[in-house]
Amino acid sequence: MFKRSIILLVALFSAVSNANSLSLEVENDVAALGTLHVQLFQSELGFSQDSKDWQSLTPYQEQHIAINGQNVSVDFNDLPTAWYAVRLYVDENANQKLDLSRAGIPKEAVGFSNNPMLFGGKPKIAKTSFKLSENSKSQIKLMKDKRK
């Protein structure tokens, strides 16, 4: 009985020690207003360098937060050790989607983990990915096309 209790405690401690948290500070330098959609994607083996299609991924977790032109913090808790990528956008007109121009350029504020440059369009998922193996804090800057 004592041996079983020790094994159970070790298993419980191992499960707890693999629970990580991710705290995101979203920098709203573009003063976007609306609902912030934060999508956290997970892969145990990492994201392929060739993978560029965000639409084919299902978010591991998702949060929706009212944003009023200020910076906001978003926390994800109890995350297993794995590879992650974050995509976010501000739904400024409450239509529950990211509005794009005919050329595919976002009309609303967007951001990605690792803050990649967006000159070439949507970044590859692998470029935004990171391995989470402990509690982590990260900053993501919202960006918006300034062309009228």
C-alpha beads as a LAMMPS data file, in Angstrom:
LAMMPS data file: protein, C-alpha beads

148 atoms
147 bonds

1 atom types
1 bond types

-500.0 500.0 xlo xhi
-500.0 500.0 ylo yhi
-500.0 500.0 zlo zhi

Masses

1 110.0

Atoms # bond

1 1 1 0.000 0.000 0.000
2 1 1 2.820 2.411 0.899
3 1 1 4.568 1.628 -2.399
4 1 1 1.379 2.395 -4.348
5 1 1 1.007 5.733 -2.563
6 1 1 4.582 6.719 -3.472
7 1 1 4.023 5.803 -7.135
8 1 1 0.780 7.790 -7.194
9 1 1 2.489 10.840 -5.665
10 1 1 5.343 10.665 -8.182
11 1 1 2.854 10.425 -11.063
12 1 1 0.847 13.348 -9.702
13 1 1 3.986 15.474 -9.241
14 1 1 5.100 14.678 -12.799
15 1 1 1.742 15.754 -14.202
16 1 1 1.809 18.998 -12.228
17 1 1 5.399 19.778 -13.226
18 1 1 4.461 19.519 -16.928
19 1 1 1.766 22.171 -16.526
20 1 1 3.128 25.397 -17.956
21 1 1 1.624 28.838 -18.348
22 1 1 1.952 31.396 -21.111
23 1 1 1.337 35.055 -20.374
24 1 1 0.966 37.343 -23.398
25 1 1 1.214 41.116 -23.302
26 1 1 -0.563 42.448 -26.401
27 1 1 0.853 45.833 -27.406
28 1 1 -1.935 47.860 -29.008
29 1 1 0.110 50.658 -30.607
30 1 1 -2.510 50.956 -33.377
31 1 1 -5.286 51.781 -30.840
32 1 1 -7.552 49.031 -32.183
33 1 1 -11.055 48.774 -30.730
34 1 1 -13.290 45.690 -30.750
35 1 1 -12.956 42.045 -29.752
36 1 1 -9.467 40.572 -29.575
37 1 1 -9.442 36.960 -30.839
38 1 1 -6.405 35.118 -29.455
39 1 1 -5.746 31.664 -30.914
40 1 1 -3.154 29.299 -29.452
41 1 1 -2.060 26.423 -31.707
42 1 1 -0.158 23.383 -30.423
43 1 1 2.043 20.695 -31.960
44 1 1 3.918 18.079 -29.965
45 1 1 6.531 17.604 -32.707
46 1 1 6.816 21.169 -33.989
47 1 1 5.390 22.873 -37.044
48 1 1 6.661 22.036 -40.516
49 1 1 8.751 24.688 -42.255
50 1 1 6.555 24.151 -45.330
51 1 1 3.291 24.680 -43.472
52 1 1 1.814 28.074 -44.338
53 1 1 -1.915 27.359 -44.237
54 1 1 -3.274 28.708 -40.945
55 1 1 -6.813 27.767 -42.005
56 1 1 -5.972 24.059 -41.819
57 1 1 -5.143 24.319 -38.092
58 1 1 -7.596 24.038 -35.229
59 1 1 -6.778 26.219 -32.218
60 1 1 -5.737 24.302 -29.110
61 1 1 -7.223 27.095 -26.988
62 1 1 -8.915 30.361 -27.874
63 1 1 -9.876 33.495 -25.960
64 1 1 -12.011 36.504 -26.894
65 1 1 -11.434 39.741 -25.000
66 1 1 -12.908 43.221 -25.392
67 1 1 -10.140 45.660 -26.301
68 1 1 -10.522 49.429 -26.037
69 1 1 -7.385 50.813 -27.633
70 1 1 -5.156 49.849 -24.694
71 1 1 -2.636 47.058 -24.139
72 1 1 -4.095 43.847 -22.704
73 1 1 -2.750 40.718 -21.011
74 1 1 -3.874 37.217 -21.926
75 1 1 -3.011 34.112 -19.903
76 1 1 -3.082 30.457 -20.923
77 1 1 -2.609 27.977 -18.073
78 1 1 -2.075 24.235 -17.613
79 1 1 -0.281 23.835 -20.942
80 1 1 1.763 20.698 -21.616
81 1 1 5.348 20.983 -22.828
82 1 1 5.040 21.293 -26.618
83 1 1 5.488 23.626 -29.591
84 1 1 3.027 26.519 -29.850
85 1 1 2.151 29.391 -32.182
86 1 1 -0.139 32.347 -31.470
87 1 1 -2.283 34.239 -33.964
88 1 1 -4.518 37.117 -32.960
89 1 1 -6.705 39.718 -34.587
90 1 1 -9.084 42.454 -33.527
91 1 1 -12.628 42.136 -34.866
92 1 1 -13.298 45.856 -35.166
93 1 1 -16.745 45.590 -36.794
94 1 1 -18.166 42.643 -34.755
95 1 1 -18.668 40.318 -37.742
96 1 1 -16.761 37.426 -36.053
97 1 1 -14.039 37.238 -38.719
98 1 1 -10.852 38.907 -39.875
99 1 1 -11.712 41.182 -42.784
100 1 1 -9.301 41.064 -45.730
101 1 1 -8.865 43.245 -48.791
102 1 1 -9.196 41.727 -52.275
103 1 1 -5.427 41.268 -52.207
104 1 1 -5.668 39.295 -48.929
105 1 1 -4.274 42.086 -46.742
106 1 1 -5.916 42.311 -43.288
107 1 1 -8.099 45.384 -42.858
108 1 1 -8.112 44.861 -39.085
109 1 1 -5.232 44.697 -36.594
110 1 1 -3.333 41.370 -36.450
111 1 1 -0.416 39.896 -34.523
112 1 1 1.615 36.690 -34.319
113 1 1 3.972 35.148 -31.790
114 1 1 7.626 36.102 -32.413
115 1 1 6.374 39.333 -34.104
116 1 1 7.405 38.436 -37.678
117 1 1 7.476 41.062 -40.427
118 1 1 4.348 40.870 -42.564
119 1 1 5.678 42.312 -45.824
120 1 1 5.286 38.951 -47.580
121 1 1 1.775 38.275 -46.290
122 1 1 0.861 35.819 -43.556
123 1 1 3.971 34.377 -41.909
124 1 1 4.665 30.670 -42.049
125 1 1 3.489 28.915 -38.926
126 1 1 6.998 27.600 -38.230
127 1 1 8.298 31.190 -38.147
128 1 1 5.893 32.039 -35.335
129 1 1 6.362 28.841 -33.320
130 1 1 8.174 28.420 -30.016
131 1 1 8.735 25.590 -27.554
132 1 1 7.047 26.039 -24.209
133 1 1 8.662 23.951 -21.475
134 1 1 8.277 26.296 -18.507
135 1 1 6.215 29.308 -17.508
136 1 1 6.804 32.022 -20.068
137 1 1 5.956 35.653 -20.815
138 1 1 5.872 37.080 -24.318
139 1 1 4.916 40.307 -26.086
140 1 1 2.938 40.463 -29.318
141 1 1 2.523 43.712 -31.231
142 1 1 -0.700 44.409 -33.067
143 1 1 -0.073 45.613 -36.610
144 1 1 -2.439 47.200 -39.099
145 1 1 -2.038 48.122 -42.766
146 1 1 -1.812 51.917 -42.929
147 1 1 -2.779 52.179 -46.592
148 1 1 -6.197 53.683 -47.247

Bonds

1 1 1 2
2 1 2 3
3 1 3 4
4 1 4 5
5 1 5 6
6 1 6 7
7 1 7 8
8 1 8 9
9 1 9 10
10 1 10 11
11 1 11 12
12 1 12 13
13 1 13 14
14 1 14 15
15 1 15 16
16 1 16 17
17 1 17 18
18 1 18 19
19 1 19 20
20 1 20 21
21 1 21 22
22 1 22 23
23 1 23 24
24 1 24 25
25 1 25 26
26 1 26 27
27 1 27 28
28 1 28 29
29 1 29 30
30 1 30 31
31 1 31 32
32 1 32 33
33 1 33 34
34 1 34 35
35 1 35 36
36 1 36 37
37 1 37 38
38 1 38 39
39 1 39 40
40 1 40 41
41 1 41 42
42 1 42 43
43 1 43 44
44 1 44 45
45 1 45 46
46 1 46 47
47 1 47 48
48 1 48 49
49 1 49 50
50 1 50 51
51 1 51 52
52 1 52 53
53 1 53 54
54 1 54 55
55 1 55 56
56 1 56 57
57 1 57 58
58 1 58 59
59 1 59 60
60 1 60 61
61 1 61 62
62 1 62 63
63 1 63 64
64 1 64 65
65 1 65 66
66 1 66 67
67 1 67 68
68 1 68 69
69 1 69 70
70 1 70 71
71 1 71 72
72 1 72 73
73 1 73 74
74 1 74 75
75 1 75 76
76 1 76 77
77 1 77 78
78 1 78 79
79 1 79 80
80 1 80 81
81 1 81 82
82 1 82 83
83 1 83 84
84 1 84 85
85 1 85 86
86 1 86 87
87 1 87 88
88 1 88 89
89 1 89 90
90 1 90 91
91 1 91 92
92 1 92 93
93 1 93 94
94 1 94 95
95 1 95 96
96 1 96 97
97 1 97 98
98 1 98 99
99 1 99 100
100 1 100 101
101 1 101 102
102 1 102 103
103 1 103 104
104 1 104 105
105 1 105 106
106 1 106 107
107 1 107 108
108 1 108 109
109 1 109 110
110 1 110 111
111 1 111 112
112 1 112 113
113 1 113 114
114 1 114 115
115 1 115 116
116 1 116 117
117 1 117 118
118 1 118 119
119 1 119 120
120 1 120 121
121 1 121 122
122 1 122 123
123 1 123 124
124 1 124 125
125 1 125 126
126 1 126 127
127 1 127 128
128 1 128 129
129 1 129 130
130 1 130 131
131 1 131 132
132 1 132 133
133 1 133 134
134 1 134 135
135 1 135 136
136 1 136 137
137 1 137 138
138 1 138 139
139 1 139 140
140 1 140 141
141 1 141 142
142 1 142 143
143 1 143 144
144 1 144 145
145 1 145 146
146 1 146 147
147 1 147 148
